Amino acid sequence: MTERPKSPLFQIAEDVVLGERVKLNPFVNLYGCRIGDDSMIGTFVEIQRDATISARCRIQSHSFICSGMTLGDDMFVGHGVIFINDRHPSTATARDGTWKLERTEVRDAASIGSGALIMCGVTIGAGATIGAGAVVLQDVAPCSVVADVPARLISR
């Protein structure tokens, strides 16, 4: 297991499971998540409870991975990528606990370009590529390339 940094530059909760040889950059915020072997987590990344990052993933700086996300092996997440886990957020549902978490899965060897936004409840297939700045609102087929707002198929 990777040794936890002892510095105020890192916020790593006791319930975080770190695999072997995980590289953590300063100013990460991790709680209740799992990070697989040989993964790298960039500066200013937050990974929330009940998120799983599998082996050999690279999460670039300023990205947000919320509860309910599962990222497969050999994934690349560019700078400033945002995952969403609630389709209808509001202060009322947050306050009374009635909000609905929708899980998202990104399968092995997928690549997500910088600034992309991934809506909840979708599956991004193995080997798929999401273009920078894309807004993904629906499932992405394996080995396909999507881009634009909203994301649309560019090639397979």
N, C-alpha and C positions, 0 to 999 in steps of 0.2 A: 504494500500500500504506500502511496506517496505521502511523504511527511508534510504535515500542515505548516505553512509559514507562521512564524510567531512575530507578527508585526501589525501595527494599526493600519497598515496599507491594505490589509486583507480582511474581509468579513466572511468567515467560513464557519457555519454552524456545526455543532457536534454531530448532528444527524446526517451530514453529507458523507456519502460513500465515494472515496477516491480510489481509482484503480492504480495500477503500477505505472510509474514514469509519467504521471500527469504533470504538465507544465502550466502553472498558474501565473499570470501577470498581475502586477499591482492593481488595486482598486476593484477587485472582483467582489461580488456579493452572491454567496451561494448558501442555500438552505434547503434541507430535505430532499436533495437531488442525488443522482448517481452519475458519476463520470467515469467512462471506461478507460482502459489501459491506453497509454501513449497518446492521449488527447491533449490539445492545447486550448486554453481559455484565455482570450485576450483581455486587455485593459478595459475597465469600465463595463464589463459584462455582468448581467444579473441572470442567475438561473434559479428558478423558484422550486418550491416543494413539489414532489410528484412529477418531476421532469427527469427524463433519462437521456443521457448522451452516451452513445455506445463507443466502441474502441476506435482509435485512430482518427478522431474528429478534430477539426480545426475551426474554432469559433473566434472570429475576428472581433476587434474592439467595438464597444458601444452597442452591442447586440443585446436583445432581451428575449429570454426563453422562459415562458411562463408555465405554470402548472398545467399538467395534462399533455405535455409534448413528449414524443419519443423520436429521437434521431438515431438512425441506423449507423452501422459501421462506415468508416471512411468518408464521412460527410464533410463538406466545406460550407461554412456560413460566413458570408462576407461582412464587411463593416456595416454597423447600423441596421441590421436586420431585426424586424419586430414580428413576433408571433403573438396572435390574439387567441384567447381561450373563452371569450364570452361574446356571443352574437348580439345581445341586447343589454349592454351595460347601463346601469343607472345607480344613483345613490340609494334609491329605495330598495332595490333587490340586494345591494351590498349590505345595507343596514339590517334588513330582516332575514338575510341568509337564503333567499329564494333564487339567487342567480344560478344559472346553469352552466357548468363547465363542459365545454365540448373539446374532446381530445383531437389531436392532430398527430399524424405519423409521417415522418420523412424517412424513406427507405434507403438502404445502403447505396453509397457512392453518388448520391445526389449532390448537386452544387447550387447554392443560392447566392445570387449576386448582391452586392452592397445596396442598402437602402430598400430592399424588397420588404413587402408586408404580406404576411401569410395569415389569412383568415382561418378561424377555428373550424374543426370538423372536416378537414380535407386530408387526403393522402397524396403525398408526392412520391411517385414511383421510383424504383431503383434506377440509378444512372441518369435521372432527369436533370435538366439545367433550367434554373429560373434566372431570367435576365435581371440586371441591376435596375432597381426602381419599380419592378413589376408588383402588381397587386393581385395576389392569387386568391380567387374566390371559389374555385372548384378543384376537384381532383386533377392531378397531372399524371399522364400515362408514363410508364417506364420508358427511359431512353429518349424522351421527347424534350424539345426546347420550347419554352414559353417566355413571352416578354410582353410589355405594354401595360396599360391601365384601362380596363382590367386585363389580366394576363390572357394571352391567346396563343394558340399553337403557331410556332414559326417553322419547326421541322421535327422529323422523327429520326 
